Amino acid sequence: MRKFTTQTLSLLTALSFAGALSAQTVEDAIATADNATGGNKLGLTVEGYFMYGLLGGNGAQNYSGLKAEDLFSETATLNYKFYGASAIGGGANIGYQIAENLDVIAGIKIGAYSAPDVTATASAGAYAAALPIFLLNKSEYNEIKNVATAIGQVAVGGNAAIQAASLGTAEILGQGMNCLATAQSASCNNDADAADMATFWRNNMSAGTLALQSMWLGATDALGTSNFTLTGGATTRTGTYSGTLETSFTTMVVNLGLRPKVKAWGGEVYAGAGLNIALPTEITQTVTLTGAEALSYNKAVYTRKFGASIAGLYGELGYNYDVMPNLYVGGGVKLNFNVPNNVGETATIVYSKDGTTVTSLTTTKSESHTTASESLTGSGTDYTNKAEADAFGMTDIQVQLNVGYRL
């Protein structure tokens, strides 16, 4: 009996040991499998990244060594330079594994962009005052210049006399600006049959442009007496003036796409693509004038608004290294394509003198409007109009550093 009991106990002990060993083997196998997959039990990945980006350039306002005097010359060369804005920022992604080596990715990116400054110089106040209007109000600048040139042609005796004297655009414009400044046709009209100068420029410039012309000349009002006279392209305000154009804006983009990945070199190589949605963007450009205390303004701020762009795309490529079963670090590149427009949005330019607003111009961008509504209209210091809508090519390339955790 004792022998049977001893044998039974031995058998039960052996079975218990075998069961424990078997259970331990299963647990080891599960742990090994978990480690092989990075411990990704829920199939979720949370990722954050720091990025540096470059935006495509636009040559419309990019000048190298710009001299304001060259704006009024037919022979001077304007030197353009091509550059793009750069950005620093970051973002976050959440991934979910929908199949082996394939995640669906949703995320958001924020980038703060700034463009290289455009600097310019001027030898006289009239030229310096024209810089913000030239850089930010091209159509109004051309309107003032064209009307002043037409007046200048009459002021020096008509086109034939101008050609005979071989006067350049600066001299003609100077004569016209002198007429605009004084609003006295008798002092600048050498053609007996010419129309009254003040009436001419009143009838050929919109209300808002008259305000800009007034600021350009430093006059007390659109028909006031200027505190300087401009003759033959020169002004009594001499000295060195300078201006700086600064551009900055922040973009926010939401992305949704697929990310295939392959295990390699102790981590994962990934490549993906998907949809981008650019949220509304506001671009600010500031022109600051220095050495221009006598001018009627010394700062202009241009703010343009663009709506959301839901038809964007992105593509990415990168590598993440597993520093722990669930933690990785890595890097990659990403291309973003978005083209928001400003239909129904506004563009506002505020001219100020030592922090006090002198004139404010607000343009509503539209796909359809009457020609009459294109003219700046208003009273006091505020003017409004409508203009055709345009698009902003928000296409960039970014280099990023990733940190992620698998759940």
Secondary structure, DSSP 8 states (H G I E B T S, - for coil): -HHHHHHHHHHHHHHHHHHHHHHHHHHHHHHHHHHHTTT-SS-EEEEEEEEEEEE---GGG-BSSEEGGGGG-SS----B-----EEEEEEEEEEEEEETTEEEEEEEEEEEEEEEEEEEEEEEHHHHHHHHHHHH-HHHHHHHHHHHHHHHHHHTT-HHHHHHHT--HHHHHHHHHHHHHH--HHHH---TTS--HHHHHHHHS-HHHHHHHHHHHT-SSTTS--SS-EETTEES-EEEEEEEEEEEEEEEEEEEEEEEEEEETTEEEEEEEEEEEE--EEEEEEEEEES-TTSS-SEEEEEEEE--EEEEEEEEEEEEEESSSSEEEEEEEEEEE---B-TT-EEEEEEEETTEEEEEEEEEEESS--SGGGS-EEETTEEEEEEE--B----EEEEEEEEEEE-
